[in-house]
Amino acid sequence: MSNKKLPVAVGGLSKDGLQIHDHNDRNFDIKGGMVARNLTAEFSKNAEVQQKFPNTVFGKSIWQKHFKNIEGTEALLPDNIEEILKAPTLFKVGEHKKGDPVYQTHILVWIPERVDGQDVSLDGLEKLFKNYSAYDTYHLKPELGGQKIGKAKWILVTRALLEGTHKKGYAEQKKLVEKYGKQGYKLPKAVDVTAALFIHKKSTGEKLLPNSLTRCEELVKNNQMNIGIGQFNSKGLYANVHNSNYDSVGVIAVKELLPQSSSSNSSSSSSSSSSSSSAY
């Protein structure tokens, strides 16, 4: 009997049950279109991308450097993730030019479900990072403070406000972001942008949005009050209701990155690679 150790692949769930195979670095088809793949190699791809873009990509391992217990599955990044990160940005972000590569204008952050026993929520992030300069206790905390992030996810977040979103009302700012809705962009949720800014600062020491606020998707006080997140300075991150249309108030854009399935890769790899540079 051989003692040779082989990688394990799991998949091919059917009426006959779940298939578990030893599989020596090869791909093979399973009835129903499923593909069993080398899981070790696949998950190391995320680490490889993080190493190539250390100032842009912040995955589960980054959280594990700063906290003990991280809950949530880190999904595999799309196969064309490097093309996505090198693609020209569709809009002007802060001091960057329109067309600068995405990895310069965005951060890509994986957000877990729970950290050291705390739900990832505005309240939970307050306990974990202890770094709010202001956290509204009249409307924001009572209405959204305990709202959980849900399933762990990867999100692309612009590093600064989008050009043309300053000094405008919420409705107009939302329309400006919705112009890029076909590419998956939307206004940020308060907990998403807060988690991204906190872990980015924890990892790099850099404070994004130091002199500006982004409005968020949610409204509070019977949909009458906007939420402003930002002004990240030595005192911490500002998280408060904010209805004023100052020059420093605009919006960032956020896009959730969905993992690319093996079945879709095999049928559309050529089309995705040819279009990623224009639409990512």
C-alpha positions in Angstrom: 0.0 0.0 0.0 1.4 3.4 -1.1 2.0 6.1 1.5 2.2 8.8 -1.2 0.2 11.9 -0.2 -2.1 13.4 -2.9 -4.2 16.6 -2.9 -7.9 16.1 -2.3 -10.7 17.5 -4.5 -14.4 17.6 -3.5 -17.4 18.1 -5.8 -19.7 16.4 -8.3 -22.7 16.4 -6.0 -25.4 14.3 -7.5 -28.1 11.9 -6.5 -25.4 9.4 -5.8 -23.9 11.7 -3.2 -20.8 13.9 -2.9 -17.6 12.7 -4.7 -14.3 13.0 -2.9 -11.2 12.2 -4.9 -7.4 12.1 -4.5 -6.2 14.0 -7.6 -2.6 14.4 -8.6 -2.6 18.0 -10.0 -4.9 17.3 -12.9 -8.4 18.5 -13.8 -11.1 16.0 -14.9 -14.7 16.2 -15.8 -17.5 14.9 -13.5 -20.9 14.0 -14.8 -23.2 17.1 -14.8 -20.4 19.5 -15.9 -18.7 19.7 -12.5 -15.0 19.9 -12.4 -12.9 18.7 -9.5 -9.9 21.0 -9.1 -6.8 21.1 -7.0 -8.1 23.2 -4.0 -4.7 24.0 -2.7 -3.6 25.4 -6.0 -6.8 27.4 -6.4 -6.7 29.0 -3.0 -3.0 29.8 -3.4 -4.0 31.9 -6.4 -5.6 34.4 -4.0 -2.4 34.7 -2.1 -0.4 35.1 -5.3 -2.6 38.0 -6.4 -2.3 39.6 -3.0 1.5 39.3 -3.3 1.5 40.9 -6.7 -0.7 43.8 -5.6 0.2 44.3 -1.9 -1.2 47.8 -1.7 -4.4 46.9 -3.4 -5.6 43.4 -2.3 -6.5 42.7 1.3 -7.7 39.1 1.8 -8.4 36.8 4.7 -4.7 36.5 5.6 -4.5 40.2 6.3 -7.3 40.0 8.8 -5.6 37.0 10.4 -2.4 39.0 10.9 -4.3 41.4 13.2 -7.1 39.2 14.8 -7.3 35.7 16.1 -10.5 34.2 14.8 -11.8 35.1 11.4 -15.1 33.5 10.3 -16.3 33.4 6.7 -15.3 31.7 3.4 -12.8 33.5 1.3 -14.1 32.9 -2.2 -11.7 32.3 -5.1 -11.1 35.5 -7.0 -12.2 35.4 -10.7 -9.7 33.8 -13.1 -9.2 37.2 -14.9 -8.6 39.1 -11.7 -5.2 40.5 -12.9 -6.8 41.8 -16.0 -9.5 43.4 -13.9 -7.0 45.1 -11.7 -4.9 46.3 -14.7 -7.9 47.5 -16.7 -8.4 51.3 -17.2 -10.6 52.9 -14.6 -14.0 54.0 -16.1 -14.1 57.3 -14.2 -11.9 59.9 -12.5 -11.1 59.0 -8.8 -9.7 61.7 -6.6 -6.3 62.9 -8.0 -6.1 60.0 -10.3 -6.8 60.3 -14.0 -9.6 58.5 -15.8 -8.1 55.5 -17.4 -5.5 54.9 -14.7 -5.3 51.2 -13.8 -7.9 49.9 -11.4 -5.2 48.7 -8.9 -4.1 52.3 -8.5 -7.6 53.8 -8.0 -9.2 51.1 -6.0 -8.6 48.7 -3.1 -9.9 45.1 -3.2 -11.0 44.0 0.2 -12.3 40.7 1.5 -14.8 41.3 4.4 -15.5 38.4 6.8 -18.7 37.6 8.7 -17.4 37.6 12.2 -14.1 38.6 13.8 -13.0 37.4 17.3 -16.6 36.6 18.1 -17.9 40.0 16.9 -20.4 40.3 14.0 -19.0 42.5 11.3 -21.4 45.5 11.7 -20.9 49.1 12.6 -21.2 48.2 16.3 -18.9 45.2 15.9 -16.3 47.3 14.1 -16.4 49.8 16.9 -15.4 47.1 19.4 -12.7 45.6 17.1 -10.9 48.7 15.8 -11.9 51.2 18.5 -11.2 54.0 16.0 -14.3 56.1 15.4 -13.8 59.8 15.8 -17.6 60.2 15.8 -20.3 57.5 15.7 -23.9 58.9 15.7 -25.9 57.4 18.6 -29.2 59.2 17.7 -30.0 57.6 14.3 -27.1 55.7 12.8 -26.3 53.4 15.7 -29.9 52.6 16.7 -31.0 51.9 13.1 -28.0 50.4 11.4 -25.4 49.7 14.1 -26.3 46.0 14.6 -26.9 45.3 10.9 -24.7 42.4 9.9 -22.7 42.3 6.8 -24.2 38.9 5.8 -22.0 36.5 3.8 -18.3 37.2 3.5 -17.4 38.9 0.2 -14.8 40.6 -1.9 -15.5 44.3 -2.8 -13.7 46.8 -5.0 -13.7 50.2 -3.4 -12.5 53.4 -4.9 -9.8 55.1 -3.0 -11.3 58.5 -3.1 -14.5 60.3 -4.2 -15.6 60.2 -7.8 -15.1 63.4 -9.8 -18.4 65.3 -10.2 -20.0 64.0 -7.1 -19.0 66.9 -4.8 -21.5 69.5 -3.6 -24.5 67.6 -4.9 -27.6 66.0 -3.2 -28.0 62.3 -2.5 -30.3 61.7 -5.5 -28.0 63.3 -8.0 -25.0 61.5 -6.6 -26.8 58.2 -6.8 -27.6 58.8 -10.4 -23.9 59.5 -11.2 -22.9 56.2 -9.8 -25.7 54.3 -11.5 -24.2 55.3 -14.8 -21.8 52.5 -14.1 -24.4 50.1 -12.8 -23.9 47.8 -15.8 -20.3 47.3 -14.7 -21.6 46.4 -11.2 -20.9 49.7 -9.4 -23.2 51.1 -6.7 -23.2 53.4 -3.7 -21.4 51.8 -0.7 -23.2 50.3 2.3 -22.0 51.9 5.5 -20.7 48.8 7.0 -18.8 47.7 3.8 -16.9 51.0 3.4 -16.2 51.2 7.2 -14.8 47.7 7.3 -12.7 48.3 4.2 -11.3 51.6 5.4 -10.5 50.1 8.9 -8.6 47.0 7.6 -6.8 49.0 5.0 -5.5 51.4 7.6 -4.7 48.6 10.0 -2.6 46.9 7.3 -0.9 49.9 5.7 -1.2 52.8 8.1 -2.7 54.9 5.3 -6.0 56.6 6.0 -8.3 56.9 3.0 -10.8 59.7 2.7 -8.8 61.9 5.2 -10.5 65.2 4.2 -13.8 64.0 2.6 -17.0 62.1 3.3 -18.8 59.6 1.2 -22.5 59.3 1.3 -23.8 55.7 1.7 -26.6 53.7 0.2 -28.7 53.6 3.3 -30.9 56.4 4.7 -32.0 56.8 8.3 -34.7 58.8 10.2 -37.6 57.7 8.0 -35.4 58.1 4.9 -34.7 61.7 5.6 -31.1 61.6 6.7 -28.0 60.6 4.7 -25.0 58.8 6.2 -21.5 60.2 5.9 -18.4 58.1 6.3 -14.8 59.4 6.1 -12.7 62.3 7.4 -10.3 59.6 8.5 -7.7 61.4 10.5 -5.6 61.0 13.7 -8.8 61.0 15.8 -10.3 58.2 13.8 -13.1 57.6 11.3 -16.2 59.8 11.2 -19.5 57.9 10.9 -22.5 60.2 11.3 -25.7 61.4 9.6 -24.8 64.2 7.1 -27.2 66.1 4.9 -25.1 69.1 4.0 -23.8 69.4 0.4 -20.3 70.6 1.2 -17.4 70.5 -1.3 -15.9 67.7 0.8 -19.0 65.5 0.5 -19.4 63.2 -2.5 -19.5 59.5 -3.1 -17.1 56.6 -3.7 -18.2 53.6 -5.8 -18.2 50.0 -4.7 -18.4 46.8 -6.7 -18.8 43.3 -5.3 -16.6 40.8 -7.1 -18.3 37.5 -7.6 -16.1 34.3 -7.9 -16.0 33.0 -11.4 -17.2 29.4 -11.6 -15.3 26.6 -13.2 -18.1 25.9 -15.7 -18.3 29.5 -16.8 -14.5 29.6 -17.2 -14.4 26.7 -19.6 -17.1 28.2 -21.9 -16.2 31.9 -21.8 -12.6 32.3 -21.0 -11.8 33.8 -24.4 -14.6 36.3 -24.3 -13.9 37.4 -20.7 -10.2 38.1 -21.4 -11.0 40.1 -24.5 -13.6 42.3 -22.8 -12.1 42.7 -19.3 -9.9 45.7 -20.2 -12.9 47.7 -21.3 -15.7 46.8 -18.8 -14.0 44.8 -16.0 
